[in-house]
Amino acid sequence: MAAISHVFTISHVAAILREDEDTLQALAESMEPEDGCLHIIGIGEGVTAFTKDGIENLRELLLDSKE
């Protein structure tokens, strides 16, 4: 497996998936780093981010939640 070279912020993923960021954040709470979900720590606050695999896992969770 190749090393992770970049991640996508939750706001970027929300735009890609055309979904509400709060909905994605709620789904991401059940994801682990092994699922491709990371929490990036910054000055003042953190942000949720996803690897490419994480976006696909999130997409599956989203589809499951709509069924």
C-alpha positions in Angstrom: 0.0 0.0 0.0 1.3 3.4 -0.9 1.9 6.0 1.8 -0.8 8.7 2.2 0.4 11.8 0.5 -2.7 14.0 0.9 -6.1 14.2 2.5 -9.3 16.0 1.7 -11.0 18.3 4.2 -14.6 17.5 5.2 -15.8 20.8 3.5 -14.1 19.7 0.2 -15.6 16.2 0.5 -19.1 17.8 1.2 -18.7 19.7 -2.1 -17.6 16.6 -4.0 -20.5 14.5 -2.7 -23.0 17.4 -2.8 -24.0 16.7 0.8 -24.4 18.7 4.0 -21.1 18.9 6.0 -23.0 18.3 9.3 -24.5 15.1 7.8 -21.0 13.9 6.8 -19.5 14.8 10.2 -22.2 12.7 11.9 -21.3 9.7 9.7 -17.6 10.3 10.2 -18.0 9.9 13.9 -18.3 6.1 13.4 -15.2 5.9 11.2 -11.6 5.1 12.4 -8.3 6.1 10.9 -8.2 2.6 9.3 -11.3 3.6 7.5 -9.6 6.7 6.0 -10.9 9.3 8.4 -8.4 11.6 10.2 -8.7 14.5 12.5 -6.2 17.3 11.7 -5.2 19.4 14.6 -4.6 23.1 14.0 -4.3 26.3 15.9 -7.6 27.0 17.6 -9.5 24.1 16.2 -9.3 20.8 14.3 -10.8 19.6 11.1 -11.9 16.2 9.9 -10.2 15.0 6.7 -10.4 11.9 4.5 -8.1 9.8 2.4 -9.3 8.6 -1.1 -10.4 5.4 0.5 -12.0 7.3 3.3 -14.2 9.2 0.8 -15.3 5.9 -0.6 -16.1 4.5 2.8 -18.0 7.7 3.7 -19.9 7.4 0.4 -21.0 3.9 1.4 -22.1 5.0 4.8 -24.1 7.8 3.2 -25.8 5.4 0.9 -26.6 3.0 3.8 -28.0 5.9 5.8 -30.4 6.9 3.0 -31.8 3.3 2.7 
